[in-house]
């Protein structure tokens, strides 16, 4: 019983950490990567424009 409880608690912690670190809408890693990608695409577009 104790092992099941520890496993469930660990899974809850992992899910909470994932949502706060990676999937946060404005400060998460995913949002930061998308923002940097957009900035680089814009910069490359200005370099290629005649």
Protein Blocks (a to p, Z undefined) as FASTA:
>chain_A
ZZmmmmmmmmmmmmmmmmmmmmpmklmmklmmmmmmmmmmmmmmmmmpZZ
